[in-house]
Amino acid sequence: MSLAVVFTLLTTLLHLGTGYRGKPGSENPYYGRLIGQLQEYAHGIKGTVYAVDESTMFVKGFSYDGTGPDAFFWVGNTARPSPDGYIVPYPEDYIGREPPILNAYNKTDVILRLPNGKRIRDMRWLSVWCRRFTVNFGDVFIPSNLEVPKARVLPEFRRLAHGLRSGNITVLDAKTFYIPNLHYDGAGPDAYFWVGNGTEPTPLGIKVANEMGSLEPLRGYQGEDIEIQLPGNLTVYDIDWLAVWCVQYRHNFGHVNIPKDLDVPPALGQTKITPPWWYNPTSSTASSPTTEGVPAYTNCREMLDERLQVMWEKQGDYIEIQLAGRIREDQYLSFGISGEYGRPAMVGADVVVAFYDIDQKTFHAVDYYITASAQCDGKNGVCPDERLGGRNDVTLISGERKNGVTMIKYRRPLQTNEPINDRPIPSEGEVSIIAAIGPLNSRKEANAHDFRDRTLDDIRIDFSSRNDHSCVNSLFNLPDEDAITPWKPEIIIGETSFSVRIGPTGGKRGYTPITGHPSWGIAWWINDKLIPEIYVERGQTYTFVVEGGNDPTKPAHYHPFYITDSSEGGFGQKSEKDQRQQRVFAGVSYDSEGYPYPTAAGRYCEWAHKTVDKSLDTPTFSEFFQTLRLMCDEGDAAYLNWTVAQETPDLIYYQCYTHKNLGWKINVVEPGYIASRNGTATSSLPLNTLSVLLPVVISTQTLLYR
């Protein structure tokens, strides 16, 4: 162990203290508000009684010889102990209809929970009472002005990073925090619950185990209610804050301060933390929910050629749904309400995207609203509600991945308070639904699915139904997909003019197998080729005739073109901080206030399918090209003139300003390199193509990003 680590540990221990201090101003240790000593009348009754909270008492050092034939702890509100009272069961956990009679105890610490919601304030005494002979063996009277400790409600976590947020946090007792509706993306590499002293979190803190008692880095949370307990002898009176903290990078994701005037119950074991039902500490997937032991649903439908099973159950004002699909680890399952009744419409649809995050080893169920058939740009498209200013009304219940099958269970309200982003689920009656399987992008958000991987027919479900069960196949018995041979990547070398249009990605033969990146379903076509690699020389000027769409109100048809060092693009939807991590070489300029804007869009032209996507049926790109037709809006193209600077890196990319993963590589070479490869260049852009375009010439600087 390094000297620095030793110093940090010693400083932390001195800062927080090493012993149990109890409640400030009280004698150590703290057992709650003192009620008094048990008065002995028979059978060696002894003990000191404390009020722990409004329904719990603690008897320190309880003694009783155990010879009474029908003795119990007994409470009541009469003037003195009498048959008009109530049994306080001890032990609390017992088998049978009747609580057990008291055994012998010798200086035993006892926790008593009042039955049936009764409160200490409503009781006048505690007795050890023999019910058969109506004899009081010993008692203590409860002061009428007794103020018992209470749980304390604190604010929610501050929202600083990684989507951390919660409901108001409650201090249940001196060691236990209840954190409702906890959200955290799980992306912190070394994040923990963290406590310490001072005005805000610092590296001088102590780790707190998660709700399962584990000190592994925190997984992601999707609206879960959890309880955590402080370690060792540490109490809330010893700390000033509770945080989610990344130890490796010393980063505070969010915290809540602990006030000094707490008067909470002592931590005597009365607050029990029960791990979630799905937690199995011996399982390799203990940090993620499983579905073992869960009874089968009465409703089940098979969709997408039997690759997706949707199970559901209406529970009051909620609907509980389980999605099970045979998918890859980098894919998602989506299911929800169609945008229109009577047909499977994406636009206007309210869906849940469920997936397994292979990097974080966590499951997710995310509320989405679809405003356009386009990649989410933060304002429009297939977007999580939270990116559109709404909230995730979906609660993850459990998840499991086994033998190529992903199973995720979640619930959502039938009605939410978001009339724009959410569609109501009727308590009775059918609704049209949609479902899909597709790839995840780098943000772990839904990317475009293949046309075969979505519902094509109108499917209707009455979510209040019972025994709507048509699932007959096992997902585990489905055969694996046959391997698909990708097309050979295209190369353009020796050209100085390029047509830039939108076109299909080529499914399982095109964009993704060529680039290794997930696609949205559209990509750049350069000189009528799907994402070719382009070769350019330093010092040479090149012209790009751009027809990617110039109407920002139509996000599916708005794709400004730019040149960058980013392999994914999407400059316009990134934060200012992330934009500064990206170099831009052409296609972006800045206004007088320093805000970026794209400079090369032009009218919208797309190579569209004549019928349906034939990529799986066409082993060569040239055959696939014959299944397409060019469709263009009215208007003009835009021209982007770019002179390659000497300091330009060897590898850069052409991309879309508003969306990610539409482009591919530009190889930058020294002057004369292309001439030395004479004979390998592709044909140039036809003159008749250029002559029909009315250019809007756009001048750009060689290097635009500052």
N, C-alpha and C positions, 0 to 999 in steps of 0.2 A: 504494500500500500504506500502510495507516495506521501511525502510530507505535506503537500497541499491538501490531499484528501483528509489526512489526519487532523490538520488544523481546522478544516471545514466542519468535520464531525464534532470536534471539541467545542468550537464556537457555537454550533447549533445546540448542543446539549446545555451549554452555559446559558444560552439565550432563552431556551424554552424551559429549562429546569428538568431534573431527572426524577422527581418524585411526584406523587399524587398530592396536589395542593388543595383539592376540593373547592368549595365555594369560597370566594374571598370574604374575609371577616368571620369565618366560622371555624370551628374546631375541625382538625383533620382526623379521620376522613369524614366526608359529608354524606349523611344518610337520608337527608330530607328534613322536613320540619318536625321537630320533636313534639310528640303527643304526650308521652309520659311512660312511667314504669308500670308493668302489669302487677296488680296487687294479688298476692297469693292467699287463697282461702283453703285450698286442698291440693294434693297430688304434686307438690313441688313446682307450682307454676312460677316461672321467672321470665324476664325479657324486657327490653326497652323498645317502645313502639314509635315509629316515625311515619309521617305522611310523605310518600314519595311523589305522587301526583293525585289528581282528583279521584281516582278509583283504585289506587294501589297503596298498601301499607307494607312497611318493612319492620320485622321483629328481630332485633339484634339479640343474639344469645338466648334463644327460646329454650326453655327446659320444661319437661312434663314427664311424669313417670309412666304414662301409657296404660294405667290400670283402669281408667274409667270405661264403662261398658259401651257408651254411646256418645263419646265426646267429639266436639267439632269446634273450630273457630266460628264465632257467632256474632253478628252485628245487629243493631236495631236502633230505633229512635224513641223508645219509651224512656221514662225517667230513670230506670235502672234495668239491668239484664232480666229478661223474662222470656217465656215461651214465644212471645210475639216478636220473633227475630228471624234472621236469615243465615243459612249456612254459608261460610266462605270456604270453598273446597280447597283442601291442601292434602297431598300434592294436587296441583291444578290439572295435570294430565292423569286421568284415571280411566279405567275400563268399567263399563256397566252404567246403570241408570242412576244409582245412588253414589254420592261421594264416599270415600272410605273414612272410617272413624280414625281419629288421631292415634298414631303410634307413639312410642316413647322417643323423646328428644332430649339431648344434653348439650346445652349451649350451642344450638343450631341457628343459623341465620335463615329466616323464613320470609319469602315474598308472598303477600296475600293480595289477590285481585277480587274486588267486590263483584258480586254476580249481577247479571241482568241490567247492566247499565247504571247501577246504583253508585252514588258519589259520597265521598267522605263528609261533605258539607251537610248531607241529609241524615247522617248517623250521629248518635250521641254516645255510643260506647262500643268497645270491642271486648268480647268475653271468650273464655274457654268454657263451653257449656255442655252439660250432659243432658241430652234430649230425653232419654228414657226416664230419668229421675228428676228432671227439671232442677238441676243443681248447677250453681255458678262456681267453677273451680278457681277463677281468677279473672280480673277485668281491668280496664283502663278507660277513663272517660275522655271524650274528645272535646277540647275547648270550643265554645261556640264562635269565637272570633278567629279560629285557626285559618291562616292563609297558606294554602298548599302551593308548592312549586308547579309551574305550568310550562308546557312547551312554548317556545318563542319563535315567531315567524319573522324571517329576515327577507330582504329583497332577493331578486333573482340574480344569477351570475351576470356580471358585466359582459357585454358582447364585444370581444376584442379580436378574436381570430378563430378560424376553422369552424365557423358556424356554431360556436358554443352559445347556448342559451338554455333557459330553464324556466319553470314556474318559481314562485316564491319559495325559498328554502326554509325548512323548519328544523330547529334544534329540538329533537325529541327528548333528549336527556343530555347529561354532561359529556357523553361520548358519541352520540348518534345524530347524524344528519339525514333528513328525508329530502330528497331532491326530485321533485315531480317534473314530468314533461322534459326530460333532459335530451338535448340535441347536441351532437358533436360529430364532425365528419370522420374522426378516427385517423386523420392523415398526419397527425403529429408523430414524428419518429420515436420520441422518447417521453411521452406525456403521461402524467399521473395526477391523481388528486394530491394536493400539496398544501401543507399548513405551516404557519410560522408567525413571527412577530414583526411589528413595524406597521407603517401606514399602508404599504402595498407589498405584494409578493416579491421575494428576493431569492437568490440561490440558497440562502441559509434557511432551508425549510426541511420538512420531514414528509416522506411518502405516506399516503394513506391507502390501504387496500381498497379495491373496488367492491361492489356489492356481493361478489362471490368470494371475497377474502383473498383475492389474488393480487400480487404486486407486479404482474406483467404490465407492459405499456397498455394504455387504455384503448379498447376497441371503439368503434363508432356506436353512437346511440341515436335512435330515431323516435324521440318522444316517449322514452321509457321512464317509469317511476322507480327510483332506487333508494336504498338506504346504505350508508357507509358508517363505519365506526373508527374513531381515533385509536391509534395503536398504543399498546403498553399502558402506562399510567397517565398518559396524556388526556387532558380534558379540555372542554371549550373555554374554561377559565384560564388556560395556559397559552392560548393563541389569540391572534388578532385578525386572521383572515383564513379563508378556505379558497383554494384556487385550482384551476387545471393548468398545469405548468409543464413545459418541455425542459427536461433536465439538460439534454445535450446542447440545445441552443439557447438556454436561459431565457425562454420566451413565455410570457404570461398570456394565455388564451382567454382568461377571464377569471374574476374572483368576486367574493362577497366578504365584506368586513364583519367582524364579530363585535358587537357592542360590549361595553364593560359592565352594564347594569343587568346582565342576565340573571334570572332566578329560575333556572330550569331544574327538572328532576335530576337527582343523582343517577349515575349509571351503575345499577346494582344487578343488571341482568333482566330487569322487567321489560326492556325493549328488545324484543327478539327479532333478529334478521333471519328470514327464511330465504335461501337462494331460490331463483326462479325454478319453476317446475321442470324446465328443460335442462337444467344444469347438471352435468355429470362430471365430477372432478377427476374421474379416471379416464374420461374420454379425450381423444386427441383433438376433438372439436368443442371442448368445454367452454370456450369463449364465445361460441355461437349457438343459437338455439337449434334444437332438433325436433323432430316430429314423432319420435317413437312413443308409443303408448297413447297416442291421441285417437279417440274414436273416429270412425269413418263418418264423413258427411252424408246426409240423406240426399243431397243434390250434387250432380256432377255432369258436366258436358265435355265432350271431346271436340277439339277444333284443330285447324291447321294440319289436316291429314293425320289426325290422331297423335300429333307431337305435343299438343298442349291439352291439359285437363284443368278445367275450372270447377272448383267445389265451393259451395257457399251455404250460409245459414244466417237467417235473419234473427237478430237478438235485440228485441226492443227497438230502440231508436238507432241501432247500429246494424251494419251488415259485416259479417266475418267471411273472408274469402281466402281460399288457398289456391295458388297457381302451381302447377307441376308441369315441367317441360323438359324434353330431352334436348339440351342445348349445350354449346361450348361454354367454357368458363368466362370468355370475353363477350358473351351475349346477354341480352336481357329478355324478360317476358313482359308483355304489356297487355292490359285488359281494362276495359271501362265502357262508359256510355258513349254511343255514337253521337256525332254532331247533329245528326238529323234522324227523325223517326222514319223507319221504312227503308233505310239503306245504310251501308257502312261508310260513314263520312268522317274523314279525319278532322277537317276544319270545324272547330266548335266542339270537338270531343273532349271529354274529361276522363283521363285514364290514369292508371297506376303503372309505373315502370318499376319492376322488381328484378333484382339481380344480386349476384354474389361478387363482391370485390375481392379478387384473388390477391391483390397487393396487401390489403388490410385484413384479409380473412374475416370479413364481416358481410352480413346480409343487409339489404336495403329495400324499402318499399317507398316510392316517392310519388307525390301527387303532381300530375302534369295537366296543363291545359294547352290545347293546340289552336293557335290563331292562324297558322298558315302551314302549308306543306313544305316547310323549309327548316333548315338547321337553326336552332335557337341562337339569336344574336344578342340576347339579353332584353329585347323588347318585343320581338315577334318570333313565331315559329313554333316548333315542338319544344316547349319550355317547362321546366319545373315551376310550379306556382310561385315558389319563393323568388325566382329570378324575375317574375313579372310583378313583384310587389305584394304577392299574396302569401299564404302560409301552407305548410304541408299538413293537411287534415287527415293523413293516413298514419296509423300507428302499426309499426312492425310488431308481430307477435312471436314469430319463430321462423327459422330457416334451416335447410339442410341440403347438402349436395352429396350424392352417392351414385357411383357407377354411371356418371354422365347425365344424371337427372337432377335438376334443381327444383326444390320445393320451398315455397315461401308463403307464409300465412300472415295476413294483415287484417285490419278492420278500419272502417271509416263510418262517419255518421250518415244517416240517410239524407239529412238536411244539414248544410253548413251555413255559416254567416258570410259566405263569399258568393254573391249572385253572379259575378262575372267569371271567375275562374273555375267554379264548380257547378256541375249539373245535379239537380236533386234526384235521388233514387226514390221512386214512389213506394209507399208502404204496401200497395197492392197494384197489380196490373203490369203489363209487359213494357219493356223498353228495348230498343235496338242497341246492340253492343258491338264493339270491335275488339280485335285481339291481334297481336303481332309478335314476332320474334325478330330480333335484330342485333347488330353489334353496338358495343359501347365505344364512345370516343375517349379522348385523353382526359376529359373532365368527369368521366364516369357518368355521362349523360347519353340519352338515346340517340343513336345515329339512324340513318335511313335503313329500312329493311328491304329485302328483295320482294318483288311483287308476289312471289309464291308464298312468302312468309307472313301474309296478312289475311284477314277475313275478306273474302270477295263477295259473299252473299249476305243477305239480311238475316241476321240471327237475333232472335228475341228471347228475353228471359224475364220471368216474373220472380223477383227476388224473395217474395213472400211464400213461394211454393214449397211444398214438401214432397219428397220422393220423386223429384225430377232427376232421375238417375239413368243416364244412357251410356256411361263409361263402362266398356267391356274389355279393354285391352290394358296390358301392363306396359308402361313406358320403358321399363327395363328390358323388354323383349324386342324393342324396335332395333332394326339393323343400323349400323353406322352408315353415314353417307359415303357414297363412292367418291374417290379422289377425282378432282377436276383439274385438267391440265391448263395452266394459265397461258395466255397469249405471249408471244415474244415481245419484249419492250421495244418501243419505237425510238429512233434516234433521228434528229435533224442536225445536220452539220453543213456549213457552207452557205447558209441562207442569211440574208440581212433583213427580210421582211416576213412578218408572221401574222396570219389571221388568228384571232383569239375568240373562241366561241364556247358555249356551254354544250355539254352532251352527256350521255349516260356513262356510268362507270364500268360497264362490262361485267357486272355481277362477280361471280367467283372466278372469272378468267382475267379480270381487268385490274382496276385501281388497287384494291387491297392486296392481292397476291404480288403485284408489281412493286408496290411501295412499302408494304408491311403496316400501313396505317388504315384505320377504319374509314369508310367513306360515307358521305351523306346520300349517295344515289346519283349525284351529278359531279362532273369534273370538267377541267379545262381541256378543250380540244384545240391543238395548235396545228395549223395547216392541215386540218381535217384528220388529225391523228390524236388518239387518246393519250394524254399526258406524256408526250415524247420527251426524252432528254434532249436539251438544246445545247449546242456548243457555240460559244461566242469568244471573240478575241479582245483583249485589252486594247483600248485606243480606238476601236471600231464603233460606229454608230449603227443602231438597230431600230427598226420601226415595228411597233405592234399595233395592228388594226383591231381594236377591242370592241366586241359586241357582247358584253356581259349583262346589259340591263342598267338603266340609269334612273329608275323610279324607286326611291327609298320606301314608298308606301306599299310596294309589292315585294316583300323580302324574299320570296321564292324566285323572283326575277330581277334581283338587284345584286350584281356581283362585280364591283369595281376590281380592276386588275392592278397588281403592284408586284414589285420585285424586292426580295428580302433575304435575310439569312435564316429565317425561321422555316423549319420543315413542315409546320402545320398552318402558318398564316393566321388570318383572322385578326389583323392588327386593330381594327375598329372596335371590336368587342372586348378588348383587353383593358385592364386598368392602366392608369398613367405609369405606375411603377413597372408593370410588366411590359409596357410599350418601350420603356427605356432600356429594357434588356434585349431589344430587337433592333437590328440595323435595317434601314430601308434605303434602297438604291434608286428606286424610281416608282412613280405612281402615287405619291403622297406629298402633300404640301401643308403649310401651316398658315392660319389666318393671323390677323393683327394681334389677337389675344393669345396666340401660341397654341391654339387647338388644331389638331390634325384633321385633314379631310382628303378624300380620294380624288384623283384627278383624271382617271382613265376608266370610263364606264361605257358609254355609247348605248345604242339601241340593243334590244335583246334578240339574240339569235341562238337557236338550239337545234342540235341534231337529235330528233325525236324518233321514237319507234313508230314504224308504219302500222304495226298491230300491237304486239306485246313484246316483251324483252326476249330475244332469241339467243342471248349470249351462251346459255347452256347447250344450245343445239348447234352452235357454229364453232368448230374447232379452230378456225383461223380468224384473225381480225378482218381480213378483206371480205370474208363471207358475212361477218357481222355488219360491216359497213353497208352492205347492200340491203340490209333490213331497216335502214334509217332514212329519214327525209329531213331536209333543212327547213326550219320554220323561223321566220324573222318578223319582228314588229316593225311598224313604220318608224322612220327616223334615220338618224345618221350614226355612223360608227365614230369612235374616238380614236385619235392617233396618240400613241405614246412613243416619243423619240428618246432613246437612251444611248448615251456614249459611255462605254465601259471604262471606268477609271483604272489607273495602274494599280491602285491599292485594293481593288476588289478581290475578295477571297476566291479560291479556286472553285468552291462549291457554294452556290446560292440557289434560290428557288423562285419560281413564279407562283403567285398565290392569289386568293380572293381576300379583299379588304374586310368584308363583313362576315365571312364564314371560314371555317377551318377545313383543311384537307381537301382542297380542290385541285391543287397543282403539284408540280414535281420539279425536277432538277434542271439547273442551268450550270453547265461546266464552263468555267472561265479559263481560257488558255492564252499563251503568249502569242504575239503577232507572228504570222507565218505558219502556225501549227496547222491550220485548216488547209492552206494551200499544199502543205506537204502530204495531206491525205486526199489529194485530188482524185476524183472519181468515186468517192464514198458519199458525196452529198446527195440529199434528196432533191426532187424537183422544186423549183421556186414557186412562190405564190403566183397563180395565173394572172396575166395582165387584165383579162376580162373581168376577173373578180374585183380588182382594184378600181376599174373604171366605173363600176356601178355604185361605188361607195362615195358619199359626199363627206369628206373628212372634216372633223373638227380638230384641228391640229393643237396639240397640247404640248407646250414646252415644259420640260422638267430639268431640274438640276441633276448632275451626275450622282451626287449623294445628298439625299434630302434629310435624313435623320440627323438630328443635332447631337 
